[in-house]
Amino acid sequence: MAFTPETLSLIVEPVGGVGLRMFSYRSDDAKASMVVPGYIDEASVYGLREDDLIFVSQFGVDEDPFILVVESIDALDAATLVFGDTFFAEMSDAGRALLAAADEDAQRAILGITEVADRTELVALDTTKQTRAYLRETGREGPFVWDGSNLASSILGASQVAASVSASTNTITITDHGALPGDAFIVTAAVNGFSTNTLYYAIVPLCWKIHFNTQTANFTVGQTLTGAGGATGTIVDQDDDGTNGILWLENVTGTFVQGEVITDGAGGSATADDTTELVLHPNKLKLATSFANAVAGTAVDITSSAAMTIRRHLDPHQGLFVTPAAAINGSSGAWCRTERRPRMVSPTWFGMAESNTGAANAAALKAALNYNVFLPPGTFELAGKIYARPKTIIGSGRGVTSLYWKDTASSAGMEIYFTDDRAERCNLADFTMLTNDTGTAARAIYLNGAARLVGTGNNGVVDMGSMERVEMNGITAPSTAGWRSGFHAHEMINYLVKDCSFNGYTSNGDLGIVSTFGFRTTSTSNGAGSVVEFHDCRAMYALIGGDTDTVEGTKFFNCTFVAVRRGIRAIKTQTKVAPYIAIEFCHINARYRAIEIDSWQQLDIRGNAIYQRPNADEAGAGIAILGCRDAVISGNMVSRNGNTGFDFNGVLIKDNQAATEDSVNIQVYGNNFRDTTYGVWFQPGTTTSGAYKNKIRRVVNTSAELYLDTSSDATNWFGNPRYSGTNAGVVNAVVNVPTALCTASPTIVHVKQIFDVFVQVRLTKGGTDGLTHLIVAKSAGTASVNFNHSAAEIRHSPFVPASGVPSVAFAGTMEVTAVGASNTLTVQLSVNSFGSGADVDAGAAEIILIERD
């Protein structure tokens, strides 16, 4: 279908966007095909509305121009078109001339649309005579219409009244101001050294935030906060809810530790509820006279402390609204761009260009990000960090659209901050992020959803968006300059990262890696939830390919992490339970540990291909489980590089790094190991865990062993889950009365389980030769049991001679059915004599139950 934005041109639209609208359209499609339902299946993308007229002229076809009318648009955004032959027949000569015009310039001339070279000429037009214009300014080209109404509500944000103004620090205090660095503002009155009808740009200071609880005495702003471990910081603000609250700190030294007592010099005291986090100050800001001054931190000198009100300006670079110089707030009207791609803007409309400096492009992109953005093809230099709110940012393709932070001295990348508006989404796609930075702090993308997820009941069922097909690279691969870290999602829920890549920064291959992580997701004890999925992502030359800390759920699926020290690491630095992580079908080539999980629960690690780096310089492991609970590790292939001189174990299980939590109920089965030092190693701190149906192949390392258990814990097993009971003593059997020898109590966790039953007993009989009965039956519990010999029991009746000490062994199966919840079961091995005068002794008895898969 040839119907595209490139072949469709809006040539007339009345002021206000209502009434008759006429489009011109050139096509080589057959005339009849244009009225087939579905010919236009994305009407809103092309800006079409019902009753719009489309003037069609065809090329390559000997046919007169004709008219289509948009008859209707259905719920799926598909337009139904009908022929407008009658309208065309009644059309004026001017209308026919319009259709016959050779190009858009000729059409504009017929319609009286004035062409202007730049915005200066545009605002100089006499709007009593000219209300339609076409802007020719490079990069900003497009049609505009004059709207003389008060447009302040479209151009400005809400009024914000300062709680206080400090002339000594040039600081304005507004509770929860929501401002980001570089935001444009106007003041509503000339006060404190500020002028009306003037743009100012926000400087938002960074500070450290720490939550507290169990407060016993109030804190005081200005005092020094001291942690029990010696960390200090100056309290610059607080949010005190009585027992709980938040402190904002400056001049922090050392590290505050969650759970420690924190006090100030005026007697304030509480317990730290999390570690400190560097954030934008939510209540304080300064204003600068330009975007460049805001980046530099050069604030306006405030002359007094009078009350003042500010409003955010949403279009300081006149991308959509070109206002008269006398009223930049739009109160006297504006020239309004007629968008060809509704709901999406191009940053070139705001002044971004390939030929610009990084500083100029940063200011333009920052202004464009007040709206959803479509990035055109090209490489655009940028400088400094870009702060934005959640928007859709779509490029023209990886390597087609490149954002290049050049010579930025570590201040680079994008930081996107959510508010508590559940309608916000951040969708990023189809562009490349480059840098030649050699510093220590450049992070490509940071998403912060704390305003949405911190607090009570703020998470709910929300979808915060996705990032797809985004590259984060240095200039070369591997790069000796590049991003220190890649993508970081903090307090995000239901966020998907798909088909994205990170190429890190290294000074000497994977032995000199500088980049800390490729992909990361984090949460705090006060976060209401954080759930992020990574699909088909790739990281190369990073200390950690994928990192996650204290989140409620993380999934890595089909990801590739190569030339990394750790492939995937999950840790828990906060008190909130970190409940679930899934790592499935990933390829990991790691120098130290491919997968390392510390202090989590509910782990699903399946189908991964893991390989030790050939130049490993330390002992490592394919999968290291440290102080975790409830895990399934199955179907993984773990290979040690045969030429390395350092150990590499397949699956290593132990207590956590702090030695405060054991690894419990870790099931390791169906994995394949090649040349690993040990296939599965249970170390101290491993309990009630099992390893079974695993295999190892020795190629170079002929001393490789499948299993090693140094846990000294009898609840662990190798092979299938096994339950047993023994009795070494001698029991005299009662005639025709079952006498207990030993019992076994399997764990019942399924609706139905099948066990193989193995029994061995030594028997002696005094007097004459004869028979005895050995019986396996349920003796206690709520579960239902059926045996293969009969429903109620397994009975074996061996012949026992009067002399000799025979050893009797037999086997059977047992099917267990759970009845309701919390099922229990005890199975008993018993013996009884058979016949008058019998005298049977039984000893060295053992019953073994092995659960089938």
N, C-alpha and C positions, 0 to 999 in steps of 0.2 A: 504494500500500500504506500502510495507516495504522499499521503496526507501527513505532514510533519511540521513542526514549528518553523523549519527553514523554508518551507514552501508556502506558508500561510502568513499573510501580512495584514494586520489591523490597520485600516486606513482612515476610519472615522469612529470616534466614540464620544458621545455627548458628555458634558461636564457632569460629574457625579456617577458616571458609569451606568446610567439607565437609559431606556428608550432604544430607538433604532440604532443598530450597529452593523457596519458593512465590512466584510473581509474580501481581500483578493486572494486568489489561489490558482496556481498553475499546476497542471497535472497531465500525465500521459495515460492515466487510467481510462478505461472505457466508461462512457457516460452512464450506461445502465448500472455499472458496478457501484456507483456512488450512492445509490438509493437502496442498496442491499443492507439489511440490518447488520450492524457490527462494523460497517465501513470505518466509522469513527468510534473506537471503543474506549477512549479516554478523553471525553469531552472537556473535562475541567483542566486537563493539561494544556489544551489549546486555548483555554479561556472562552469556550463557547457557552452560550445560553440559549434558551428557547426563543424562537422567533428571530434569531440572528440570520442575516442574509450573507451568503457566500457567493461571490462572483467568480465563476470558473472560466479560465481561458486555457485551452489545451495546446500542447505542442506535439508535433509529430502526428497530428490528426487533423484532417481537413473538416473541421466542424466549427460552427459559430459559437461564440461564448454563450454561456447560459447561467441561470441562477439556481442555487439550492437554498432551501429554507430549513432551518433546524426546527422540526415539528415538535420533538419531545426529547427528553433525556431521562433514561430510566435509573433505577436505584443502583445499578451496576456501572453507572457513568457512561453508558453507551448512547450515542445520539442517533435518532432516526431522522433522515433527510428526505425531503420531497422536492420535486422540480417546481420552480417558480416561474413557469413560462408566461403565465398571464401577466405577472408583475413586469417581466422583461418586455413584453409586447407594449405595455403602457409607459415604458421608461422614456425619459427625456433624452434629447440629443446629448446633453451633458453627461447623463448616465452612461450612454453608449460610448461616449468619448473616454470616459473613465475606464471602461472595460478594455477599450482598444489601446490604452496607453502602453507604451513600450516597457516601462519599468516603474519602480516605486517613486522615483524622483518626479516623473511625469504625472503620476497620479496625485502626488502631493501638490503639484502646481495647479492642477485642475481643481482640487478641493480647497485651495487657499491655505494650505498648511505652510507656515513660515519656517524656513531653515535658519538655524542660528549656529554660530561657530563654537560658542561656549556658554557657560552659565551666566556670565556677565551680560552678554547679549540677550539671553533668555529673560532675565529679570528686568531688562530695559524695555521690553515690548510693552506697547500700550494695550492693556488687557480689556479696554473698552472696545477695541477694534479687532484684536487678535487673541484668540483663546486656544488655538491649536498650533503646536510647533514641533519641529524635529531637531533634536540636539545632535550636532556633529562632533562634539568634543571627543577626542580619541579615548576609547575605552568606555565612555559614558553614553555612546550613541543610543538614541531611542526616541520614541514619540512621547510628548508631554501634553497635558491639557491644563488649563487654568481653572482652579477652584478658588473662588473668592470668599468662601465661608471660613469660619473660625476652625482651624484644624489643630488647635493646641492639644486636644485630647488624643489625636493620632500621633503627634510628634513628641509629646512630653509624657513622662511618667507621673505617678501620683506625687502630691506635695508631701514633703517630709520636714517636720518642724524640729529644730535643734533643741535638745534638752539643755545644753550648755555650750558656750563658745569660750575658748581660752586664747587670749591674745599672747600669752607668754609662750605657749607651745604651738600656736597656730592650728589648734585641734578643734574640730567640731564633733560634738557628741550627739548621736542620734541612736536610740535603742533599736537594734536589729535593722540597721540601715540597708542591708542587702547590697551595698555598693561593691563593685569589683575594681581593682586597679585599672586606670585608663578610662573608666566610664565618664561620659560627658554630662555636665550639669549646668543649669542656669540658676541664678538667684531671683526671687520674686520681688525683691526690693533692694535698693542701693544701701548697703549697711556694712559696717565692719571692714571697710576698704574694698568691698566687692561692688561691681557695676552691673546694672541690668543689661539685658540684650547682649550678653557676653558669654562665651563658652568657657567653662572651667573643667578641669579633668581631675579625677579622684586619685589620691594617694591613700592606700589602705595599709596600715602598718601590720607587720607580722607579729604574732605573740604566741606564747605557749599556753595551751589550755589543759587543765587537769580537773577531772570530776572528783568530788569528795562525798563521803557519807559519814554517818554517826558523829555529826558535829556536836561538840560539847560546849564550845564558846565561839562567838562570831569572829570572822576575820575582818581586817581593816585594810582598805585600799591605801597604798603607799608603804605598807610594812613589808619587811623581808620574810618570805615564807621559807621554812627550813624543814627538810625531810629527815626522818630518823637516821637515814644513811648518809646525811651530810649535804645533799643537793640543796641549792638555794635559788631564789628568784624573787623579783620585786612584784608585788600584787598591784596591777594597774586597773583591774575591774573585777566584779564578781556578780554572780547570779545566785542569791541565797534563798533557798526554799525552806529553810529551817534546819532540818536534819541533814538534807542533801543539798548539793549545789555545784557550781562551776567557778573556778578561779582562772583569770587570765593573767599571765606573768610575762615580764620582760627580764633581760639580763640573767637568764638561767645558766647556772653552772652545775655540773654533775647530772645525775639521773634520778628523778623521783621514781620510787618503786611502788607498784600496786600493793595495797595492804599495809603500808607503813603509816605511822602517825606523822601528820604534818602540822606545824605550829607557826604562828607569827609572833613578832616582838610585842604585840599588844595583848597577848593571851589567847588568841584564836587557836582552836584545835579541832582536828577531825582526822578521818582516815582516808588516805588516797584510794580512790575507786578505780583508777587506771593510771597508766603512765602518761607523761606529758606528750602533747601532740602540737606541732607547729601549725598554726592556722592564721587566716586573715581575721583581724580584730572585728567582731560583729557590731561594735557600737561606736567606734572612733574612725574619723577620716580627716584628711587634709585636702585642700584644693590647689591645683596648679593652673597657670595661665595657658598651658599647652600640653599636648600629649607627651611631647619630648620632655618637658619639665616634670611631668608626673612620673615618667619612667626614671628620670634622674633623681626624684625625690625632692625637687625644689618647690616648696609650697609658697602660696601667697602670704605675705605678712599681714596678719589680722590686726586691725587697729583698735578694736574694742570688743566687748563681749555682749553686744546687744542681741536680742532674739532674732533669729533669721530662719527663712524657709528656702529649701532648695528643691528642684525638680530635675529628674534625669532627662537628658535630651537623647532621643532614640535615633536621630539621623544627623549627627554633627557634620558629616561629609557630603550631605545633599545627594545621596544616592537615589532616593525616592521622592523627596520633597525639596524643591529649590524655592526657598522663601525669600521675600524682599529683605534687604539688609536691615531695614528699620524694625523688623519683627521676626527674628529668627525662631520664635516660638510657634509660628504659624497662625497667630491670632488674626492676621490680616490676609490670610489665604496663602496659597503656594502653587507653583507649577508642579503637577503630580505626574510621575512616570506611569505610562500605560504598560503594564507588565505583559510580556508574551508568555512567561512561565509563571502562572499564579503561584503564590506562596513561596517562591524561590527567588533569590536575588543573586546577582553576580558581584563579587567584590570589585571588579573593574568599574562598576557604576560608582563606587565610592573612592576611586582613585588608585586602586592597586594595578601595577603594571610590571612586566618583566624588566623594563628599563629603570625602574625606581630603585632607590636605596632601600635597604632592609628596614630602616626606621620609618620611612614613608609608607611602605607596604604594611608594616605592622599596625600603624594607625588606621589605615584603610580597612584592613581585615577586621580589626577590632570593631570598627563602626558597622561593618556589614554583618557581624555576628549578633547584632540585635535582631536579626531575621534568619530564616532558613537560607542556606547558601548553596549555590552550585558553583564549583570551582572550574574555570575553563582550562583548556590545555595550556601548558607552559611551565617554566621554572621561575618561581617567585621568591626572591630573597626576602628574608625576614630578620628582625633583630629584637631581642628581648622576649620575655614570656608573654603569651597572649592569654588573658583571662576572659572567660565567656560563660554564659548561661547555657543550659541544655538546648541545643538546636540540631537540625538536620544539616550535615555538611557532606555534600557529595561531590566528588571530583570526576574527572573525565577518564580515569583509569590509572592504575599503578604505573609509574614511569611516564605517564602522559601529563598528569598534574603533579608537580613536585613543589612542596613548601620547603625552602632551604634556609635554615638558620646559619648564617655565615659570620664567622668571627664574632661570636656572641658572648664570649667570656662566661660561659656556664649558664647564663640566663637565657633559656630557650624553651621551646615546646609550648603546649597548650594545657591550661588548667580550666576545667569546667565544673562549676558549682551548681548543685541543685538547690531548690527551695522546697518548702513543704507543699507545693502545688503538685498534686498527684497526676495532673495532666501532662507534666513535663516529660519529654523523651529526648534522649541524646542518641541520634543515629549518625554514624560516621562511616563513609565508604569511599573506596576507589581513588585513593591518592597516596603519594609517597611523602614521607617526612625525612629530610636530610639535615645533617649538621657536620661541620668540620671542627666541632668543639674538642678541646683536649683538657678541659677542666674536670671537675669532680661532681657537678651537680645537675648536669643537663638531663632532664627527663622528658621523653617525647609527649606522652599524654597522661594526664591525671584527671580522674573523675571523682568528685567528692559528693556523695549522697547523704552526708551526715544530717543535714537539715531535714531530710525526708525520713530518715530511719532512726535517728536518736530521739528517744522520748517514748511516750506511751501510745501504743496503738497507731503509730504512723506508717507502719509498713503495709499492712493489708495485702490485698492481691493487686500488685502493681507490676507493670512492665516498664523498665526504665530505658529500654532501647537496645541497640546493638552496634558493634563495630565490625565491618566486613571489608576484606580486601584492602587493608592498609599496610604499607611497608614503613618500617622505622630503621633507617640505615645510616651508616657513615658514608663517606664519599667513595671508598673502595671496599673490597671484600677479600680477606678480613681487613678491617679498617684500623689504622693507627690514630684515627680521630673519629669520634662519633658520640652516640648517646651513652650517657653513663647508665641510664636505665630506660626501659621501654614503656609499656602500658601498665598503669596502676589504677585499680578501681577500689575506692574506699567507701565502705558502707553502701554498697550497691546491691539491689535485689533484682533477680530475674534479668540479668544483663548477659547478653550473648556476644562473645568474641569469636569470629569465624574467619578462617582463611587469611590470617594476618601473619606478618613475619617481622623478626627483629634480628638485625645483624650488628653485633656489638663491637666494642672498642677494645683493642688489645695491643700491647707493646711487643709481644713475642708469641704469636700463635695462642694455643690454649694454655700455655704455661705463663703467659703474661697478661691474662684477662683483667681488664679494668672495669668493664660493665658489670653492675651488680645483679640485675635480673632482666629477663625479657618480658615476662608477664607476671603481674602480681595482683592479689586481692587481699584486703585487710578489713578487720572490724575491731570494735572495742567492746568492753564489757557493757557499755551503755547503748550500743547499737541494737536496734530492734530486729535486725536481720540483715544478712549479707549473703547473696547467692549469685554466683557467677559461673558460667560455662565457657570453656575454651574448646573449640572444635577446629581441627585441621590447621592449627597454628604451628609456627616454626620459630625456633630461636637458635642462634649460633654465636659463639664467643660471648658467653655470659657466665658469671659465677653460678647463677641459678637460672635455669630455663623458665620454670614456672614456680612461683612462690605464693603461699597462701598462709594467712595468720588469723586465727580466731574467727573464722567465718562460720556461718551456719550450714553452708553447703558449697562445695566446689567440684566441678567435673572437668577433667581433661580427656578429650576423646580424639583419637587419631592425630595426635600432635607429634611433632618431630623436634627433638632437642639434641643438637650435635655440637661437639667441641665445647662442652660445659663442664664445670666442676661437679655440680649437682644438677640432675635433670629436673626433678620436681621435689620441692620441699614443702611440708606442711608443719607449722609450729603453732603453739598456743601461748602467747605472752600475756593474755588477759584471763580473768576468772570465768568469763562466759564459756559454757560448754561448746566445743567445736564438734558438731555431731556427725558430719558426713563428708566423705570425699570419695569420688570415683575416678579411677585412672584406667582407661581402657584403650587397647589397640594403639598405644603410643610406641614410637621408636626413639630410644634414648641411648646416646653415646656419651658416657660420662667418665670423668677422670677419677672421681671419688665415690659418690653414691648416686645411682640413677634415680632412686626414689627413697626419700627419707621422710617418715611421718612420726612426729613427736607429740604425744599426749592428746591424740584424737580418739574418737570412737566412731564405729560404723564405717569401715573401710572396704571398698570394693576394688581390687586390683587384679585385672584380668587381661590376658591376651597381649601383653606388651613384649616387645623385642628390645632386649637390653644388652649392651656391649661395652666392655671396659675400654677406655681409650688406650691406644698402643703406647703412648708416652706418659702413662700414669707415674706419678712420683710419690704416691702414698697408698697405703692399704685401704681398700674400699669394699663396697658391697653393691649388689644389684638392687636389693630392696632391704631397707633397714626400718624395722618397726620398733619404736621406743615408747614404752609406757602407753600403749593403745589398747582399746577394748573392742571386741567383736569385729573381726576382719575375715574376709575371704580373699585368699591369694591363689589364683589358679590360672592355668593355661599360659604362663609366661615362659619365654625363652631367655635364659640368662647365660651370657658367654664371657669367659675371662680371656683376655688377650694372652695368648700362650707365650709371648716373648717378654712380658713384663716381669720384673723381679719383685712385685708387690702382691700380697694376697688380695683376692677378690672373692668374697663369699656370695652365694646366690641369694639366700634370704636369711637375714640376721634379726633375731627377735630378743629383746631385753627390756629392762625398765627404762624410764625416761632419763633425759640428761640430768635432771635434778635428783634422780633416784628417789622420787616420792610416789611414783605410780608404777605398778606392774603392768606388763602386757598380759591380757586375759582373753581367752577364747579366740585365739588366732588360728584359723584353719588354713593349712598350706597343702594343696593337692594338685596333681595333674600338671606340674611344672617340669620343664626340661632344662637341665644344666649342662654346660660344656666346659670342662676344665676348671670349674670354680673350686676354690680351696675346700669349701664344704658346700653342699647343696642347700641344706637347711641347718642353721645353728641356733639352738635354744640356749641363751645365756641366762645368768641369774636375773630374776625378775620376770620370768616367763611362767605362767600357770595355766592349767586347764586348756592347753593348746595341743594341736595335733598336726602331724605331717604324714601324708600317705599318698601312694600312687604317683610319686615323683620319680624321675629318672635322671641319671648323670652319665655323660659320655666322656671318656678320657682320651684326649688326642695328644696333647703335649704334656700336660700335668698328670703323670701316671699315678701320683699319690692322692689325687682328688678323692674325696669321700662324700657320700650322699648325705649322711646325717651325723650331727654331733650334738650331744646334750650335756651341757655343763650347768644346767639350771638347778639340779638337785631337788626337783619338784616331782613328786610321784603322780601328780595329776596330768602331766604331759604324756603323750604317746607318739610312737612312730608306727606307721601302718594304719589300718582302718581303726576307727574308734573302738576301743576295747574295754570291756568291763569284766572283772574276775573276782572270784572268791576262793579261798583255800582253807583246808583244815589239816594240819600236819599230825594231829593226835589220832589216837585209836578210839573208835566208837563201837560199842557193842550194840548190834541191831536187835530190836525187840521183834518178837514173832508177830508177823502180820500187822505191825504198827510202824509207819514210816518214821524213821529217826533222822533228825537233821544232821547233815555233814557241813555244808557251807552255803553261803548265799552270794548273789550279785545283784546290784541295783543300777540298771542302765538309766541314762538321762532320756526322758521322753520329751521331744520337741516338735515332732511332726504329727500330722493326723494319722499317718500309718508308717510304721518302720518295720524292717525285717532284719532279724539277727540270725547269724549262724551260731549254733550251740555246740560247744566241745566239752567233754567230760572225761576225766581220768581218775580212777580209784584203785587202790591196792586192797585186796580182800583175802581173808583167811577164814577157815571154817573148822571147827572142832567136831569130833564125833564122826559121822558118816558123810559120804559125798552127798551133795544136794544142790539146790538152787537158791538164789537170792534175787531181790528186786532192787534196782537203782532207779530213782524217780526224779525227774525234773518237772517242777510245777510252780505256778504262782503261789506265793505265800502271803503277800501283802500288796497294797497299792490300789489306785483307782483306775488304772488303764485296763483295757480288755485284752486278753491274750489267747491266741490259738497256736497249738503246736502241730507239727507235721505228722506226728505219730497218732495223736488223737487230739480232740479239741482241748482237752484239759491238761495233758501231760505228755512227756516223753518217758516211756518205761522200757528199761533194758533188764533182761533176766538171764544173767550168765550162769553157767554151771561152775560150781566151786568145789574142787576136790578136797578131801579131808586133809590132805597133806600138800605142801607147796604154798607159795605166796604169789598168786596170779595178779597181774596188772590188767585192769579192764578199762577200755576206752571206747567211747561211742560218740556219735554226733547227730545233730538234727537241726531243724530250723524253727524259729519262733516269730510269729507275726503279731505286732503290738498295735492296737488301735486306741488313740487318745479319746477320752470321753470328757468333753468339756475342757475347762482350763486347769492348769496346775496339776498335771497328771504325775503320778508316782507309780513305781513298780519294784517289787522285790521277787526274785526268782530263787527257789531253794532246791538244792540237791539233797535227796534223802535216801536212806537205805532201810530195808527191813528183811528179816529172815523169812524163809518160806518152808512151811511144813513142820510137822510135829518133831520136837526135840532138836530143832536146828540151833546152831550156835555160830553166828557170823560176826566177825570183827572187820571194820572198814577203817582205813587210814590213808594218809597222803592224798587226800581228795582235793580236786580242783575243778571249778566250773568256769568257763570262759565264754563270754558273749561278744561277738564281733559284728558290728553293724554294717550292713551292706550300703553301698552308695545309692 
